[in-house]
Structures are given as C-alpha cells and as structure tokens.
Amino acid sequence: MELGLTEEQRILQDMAKDFAQNEIAPTVEEDEKNHVYNEKIVKKMAELGFFGCIAPEKYGGTEMGYLAATLATIEVAKESPSYGVTFNLQMNAVQGVLLAFGNEEQREKYIPPLISADEYGCFALTEADTGSDVASMRTTAKEVDDGYVLNGSKMWISGVPVSTIGIIFAMTDREKKHRGISAFMVDMKTPGIEQRAITEKLGLFSSPTGEIIFEDVKIPKDSIVGKPGDGFKIAMYMLDRTRLSCAARAAGVAEKCFELAKQYANERTQFGQPIVQFQMIQDQLARMWCEHEAAKLLVLKAAWTMDNLEQAGGRPTLAISTAKYYCAEAAVMAANEAMKVYASYGYGTEYPIERYYRDAKSYQSVEGTSNIQKVIIARNFIEKRD
Ligand SMILES: Cc1cc2nc3c(=O)[nH]c(=O)nc-3n(C[C@H](O)[C@H](O)[C@H](O)COP(=O)(O)OP(=O)(O)OC[C@H]3O[C@@H](n4cnc5c(N)ncnc54)[C@H](O)[C@@H]3O)c2cc1C
C-alpha cells in the first residue's frame, strides 16, 4: 500500500518490519509459551525510536507523528501482537496525556524515560465492576494536607506487574459523577501499591496484564494531571490515542492472517492440487484480502486525522472509533477464516495461527468494546431535537 508516505515514514516502517521479523519473530513462540515479557526487546524498540514519534525533540522525541507510529505498530503486531501493546504503554497513553494536560515538570520527568524505556508505563481506568461504565469507578483519591490518598483497585491493566509509572484515574468527588474523576501520575513503587499478574487468560502472554491494589497510598499533590475533575475528559482524550494503537495492532493481525492463509493455501495439496485452486478457499482469501485492506486504510486515515486535526475538522474520535471497530472485527474475521484454511493444522500449535486467533479476540474488548465503538459512531448520526 503506497498512499504517498514520506520517506521518513517509509524508513520507520521498514525498520519496524526488519526488527519484528529478525528480532522478535525468532523467539516469539517460546516467549509466548513461557509468558515471557522480554525487556531486551522493549529496550531495542526504544533504541530504534519507536516510542518517540509523538513527543518534541526537547523530551527525546522525533515528532514524526501518529501515522509513523501506526505504521511501526502494524509491523510489530504482525509478528507479535503482545509487543504491539508496548506502543500504547510507552507512548500513546501516558505521553499523549502529558503532552496535552501535563505541566512542564511532569513532561520533563516522565516523557524521556518512557521514550527510552527506562520506565515502563501503564494506564488504569478499568475496575472489576466498572469496564465500559468508566464514570462509576470506585477507586478514590482523597485530598489531604500535603497530597492525596488512593484506595481501591484496578483490573485488567496492561503492563502490570512490570509497570514502574502509571496514569491512574480515581474519584476525587463521587457526588459529581464523571465530573468528579481526576487523573494522577503515580510511581508504581509507592508504598501501598500492589501489582498482581493475571496469568489465566486467553492470549497475549508476552504482554503482562494485571490487577492493581491501592491501600492508603499517599501520593504528592503535584501528582495530579490537569485540575481535579478533569479525569473523565483526560480519559476520553487518552482513549482516542490508545484506540488508534489498538486498531493498528488489529490491522496488522488481519494482514498477517491473510498472508499466512495465502501461503498455506498455495502449499497444501488435497485431491492432487493446491487447496488454493478450490473456489471456496479463493472466496475465503478474497474476503480476508478485502477486510484487511479496508482495515488498514481506515487506521491509516485515522492516524492521518490525528496528525492533521485542523485540516480534518477538529476531533479525531469518529475516524478513530470507526477504525478501532472495523480493525478489531477484521482481525477476528481473518483469524477465524485462516483457522479454517489451516483446518486441523490450525487447531494444533505447530503453526502460529491459533496464537493470532486467541490474540485477535482481545481487540473486541480492549480500549472500549466493539459495542461501545458503535455507540460512539452512532452518536454522530442522532440529530438533536427540541
Ligand atoms: C488484555 C486486556 C488488556 C487490557 N488493558 C487495559 C488497560 O491497560 N487499562 C484499562 O484501564 N483497561 C484495560 N483493559 C480493560 C478493558 O478496556 C475493558 O475490559 C473493556 O473496556 C470492557 O469492559 P468489561 O470487560 O468490564 O465489559 P463490560 O463493560 O462489563 O461489558 C460487557 C458487555 O456489555 C456490553 N455493553 C456495555 N455497555 C454497553 C452499552 N452502553 N451499549 C451496548 N453494549 C454495552 C459490552 O460491549 C460487552 O459486550 C484490558 C482488557 C484486556 C482483556
């Protein structure tokens, strides 16, 4: 796909492709099997500048933009959906928020070590009883003389238990509902914080996921990002950026599943001919082709929108939720069809298809479910009546 990318964007894309194929792919199966989060891989991603795309040079970034980051994310996710998540944790979430809402001190403190992967980031919205309904969260941040005290817990948080810093959303004023949520930059080693891994899950085994418990966690006053009560607005802003990253990962998985199924259909023979000769297999491949092409175009459009907000007419939310919804569904569709092309060999673990099939399912839930993306999209079609 050409689309008039700049030379700089193309170089980053090629670099990410080489890196993913030569440095992630050789150990990906073993690392997934053993639930290994390989810090060396994350450090190398940092050295290649993958996490600096959205930050200005003064913080160690390159300002190459979201389109460049999206191209790199797609290439990494094609080999490892798990390491694709790292873009979100090191860049899109925390850096995105601090660049828009953080003060200069917070930016200088947190952005450079996220770019260099000297700190590992996370963002924590979800709780055991509140997923889509973010505004009902129960974790509290009580203001005291010289800071805030956090109590509560977060669930299904990517990067836990290895995260060292995180953006934590908590209620500072429950009466005000969503206007009572605030956002805090928190050192995850602060006394009273416990990070627990969730090991019993379907996939993404090289991407840690976990629970965070806050028990009387004292954090300084200057931990707050923006003003008290800005948390919901910050969360929605952040989700636009993390959904873009998720859509890129899903588009990468859809493309990879198509490529693997195409290769297998040309190699596998039945009834004396490669199975690609059967029209029903051609139908599957043709549909997978269309889905992954459409997914990729939508995510590239969303990324372009992020980089050209003024030209695109303001908020990127519709373009991003459209891409997130479509790419998630395309990834699941492509993985499902690829499993059928591989048949029993897809069901076994000799080929990587079952891994993509398991990992693809995450895209329909994370960063807001497919239903929630449709709710956001449909809001644009409801005309206001008196
Ligand atoms: C691997 C993984 C990593 C994750 N990483 C993070 C992270 O880093 N940080 C973080 O904060 N969270 C994270 N999450 C949590 C994830 O974002 C939530 O699980 C997700 O938002 C959905 O919440 P829920 O699972 O509680 O589902 P629920 O909100 O309980 O939804 C259940 C069902 O009801 C539907 N539903 C709910 N509300 C509506 C509605 N208004 N209209 C129509 N249908 C609706 C949903 O679509 C879904 O089908 C992660 C989850 C996973 C699995």
Ligand as a Chemical Component Dictionary entry (heavy atoms), coordinates in Angstrom:
data_LIG
# 
_chem_comp.id                   LIG 
_chem_comp.type                 NON-POLYMER 
_chem_comp.pdbx_formal_charge   0 
_chem_comp.three_letter_code    LIG 
# 
loop_
_chem_comp_atom.comp_id 
_chem_comp_atom.atom_id 
_chem_comp_atom.alt_atom_id 
_chem_comp_atom.type_symbol 
_chem_comp_atom.charge 
_chem_comp_atom.model_Cartn_x 
_chem_comp_atom.model_Cartn_y 
_chem_comp_atom.model_Cartn_z 
_chem_comp_atom.pdbx_ordinal 
LIG C1  C1  C 0 -5.864  -7.968 27.539 1  
LIG C2  C2  C 0 -6.562  -6.788 28.134 2  
LIG C3  C3  C 0 -5.850  -5.622 28.379 3  
LIG C4  C4  C 0 -6.486  -4.509 28.944 4  
LIG N1  N1  N 0 -5.743  -3.388 29.250 5  
LIG C5  C5  C 0 -6.324  -2.346 29.917 6  
LIG C6  C6  C 0 -5.554  -1.231 30.364 7  
LIG O1  O1  O 0 -4.344  -1.145 30.106 8  
LIG N2  N2  N 0 -6.169  -0.254 31.065 9  
LIG C7  C7  C 0 -7.501  -0.284 31.373 10 
LIG O2  O2  O 0 -7.986  0.631  32.012 11 
LIG N3  N3  N 0 -8.267  -1.343 30.958 12 
LIG C8  C8  C 0 -7.713  -2.369 30.253 13 
LIG N4  N4  N 0 -8.468  -3.450 29.855 14 
LIG C9  C9  C 0 -9.888  -3.489 30.185 15 
LIG C10 C10 C 0 -10.814 -3.236 29.001 16 
LIG O3  O3  O 0 -10.624 -1.940 28.491 17 
LIG C11 C11 C 0 -12.252 -3.475 29.469 18 
LIG O4  O4  O 0 -12.336 -4.843 29.763 19 
LIG C12 C12 C 0 -13.263 -3.066 28.448 20 
LIG O5  O5  O 0 -13.389 -1.652 28.444 21 
LIG C13 C13 C 0 -14.647 -3.689 28.660 22 
LIG O6  O6  O 0 -15.028 -3.664 29.998 23 
LIG P1  P1  P 0 -15.653 -5.000 30.667 24 
LIG O7  O7  O 0 -14.763 -6.129 30.314 25 
LIG O8  O8  O 0 -15.885 -4.692 32.091 26 
LIG O9  O9  O 0 -17.017 -5.234 29.911 27 
LIG P2  P2  P 0 -18.473 -4.612 30.286 28 
LIG O10 O10 O 0 -18.398 -3.126 30.309 29 
LIG O11 O11 O 0 -18.994 -5.295 31.503 30 
LIG O12 O12 O 0 -19.339 -5.068 29.028 31 
LIG C14 C14 C 0 -19.904 -6.374 28.918 32 
LIG C15 C15 C 0 -20.708 -6.417 27.612 33 
LIG O13 O13 O 0 -21.749 -5.425 27.637 34 
LIG C16 C16 C 0 -21.629 -4.577 26.512 35 
LIG N5  N5  N 0 -22.003 -3.203 26.878 36 
LIG C17 C17 C 0 -21.641 -2.483 27.973 37 
LIG N6  N6  N 0 -22.165 -1.241 27.918 38 
LIG C18 C18 C 0 -22.866 -1.165 26.766 39 
LIG C19 C19 C 0 -23.626 -0.138 26.120 40 
LIG N7  N7  N 0 -23.761 1.089  26.653 41 
LIG N8  N8  N 0 -24.203 -0.410 24.923 42 
LIG C20 C20 C 0 -24.057 -1.643 24.350 43 
LIG N9  N9  N 0 -23.366 -2.647 24.900 44 
LIG C21 C21 C 0 -22.762 -2.411 26.088 45 
LIG C22 C22 C 0 -20.162 -4.650 26.102 46 
LIG O14 O14 O 0 -19.994 -4.318 24.717 47 
LIG C23 C23 C 0 -19.847 -6.115 26.386 48 
LIG O15 O15 O 0 -20.285 -6.899 25.307 49 
LIG C24 C24 C 0 -7.859  -4.566 29.254 50 
LIG C25 C25 C 0 -8.587  -5.744 28.973 51 
LIG C26 C26 C 0 -7.945  -6.843 28.431 52 
LIG C27 C27 C 0 -8.735  -8.081 28.158 53 
# 
loop_
_chem_comp_bond.comp_id 
_chem_comp_bond.atom_id_1 
_chem_comp_bond.atom_id_2 
_chem_comp_bond.value_order 
_chem_comp_bond.pdbx_ordinal 
LIG C1  C2  SING 1  
LIG C2  C3  SING 2  
LIG C2  C26 DOUB 3  
LIG C3  C4  DOUB 4  
LIG C4  N1  SING 5  
LIG C4  C24 SING 6  
LIG N1  C5  DOUB 7  
LIG C5  C6  SING 8  
LIG C5  C8  SING 9  
LIG C6  O1  DOUB 10 
LIG C6  N2  SING 11 
LIG N2  C7  SING 12 
LIG C7  O2  DOUB 13 
LIG C7  N3  SING 14 
LIG N3  C8  DOUB 15 
LIG C8  N4  SING 16 
LIG N4  C9  SING 17 
LIG N4  C24 SING 18 
LIG C9  C10 SING 19 
LIG C10 O3  SING 20 
LIG C10 C11 SING 21 
LIG C11 O4  SING 22 
LIG C11 C12 SING 23 
LIG C12 O5  SING 24 
LIG C12 C13 SING 25 
LIG C13 O6  SING 26 
LIG O6  P1  SING 27 
LIG P1  O7  DOUB 28 
LIG P1  O8  SING 29 
LIG P1  O9  SING 30 
LIG O9  P2  SING 31 
LIG P2  O10 DOUB 32 
LIG P2  O11 SING 33 
LIG P2  O12 SING 34 
LIG O12 C14 SING 35 
LIG C14 C15 SING 36 
LIG C15 O13 SING 37 
LIG C15 C23 SING 38 
LIG O13 C16 SING 39 
LIG C16 N5  SING 40 
LIG C16 C22 SING 41 
LIG N5  C17 SING 42 
LIG N5  C21 SING 43 
LIG C17 N6  DOUB 44 
LIG N6  C18 SING 45 
LIG C18 C19 SING 46 
LIG C18 C21 DOUB 47 
LIG C19 N7  SING 48 
LIG C19 N8  DOUB 49 
LIG N8  C20 SING 50 
LIG C20 N9  DOUB 51 
LIG N9  C21 SING 52 
LIG C22 O14 SING 53 
LIG C22 C23 SING 54 
LIG C23 O15 SING 55 
LIG C24 C25 DOUB 56 
LIG C25 C26 SING 57 
LIG C26 C27 SING 58 
# 
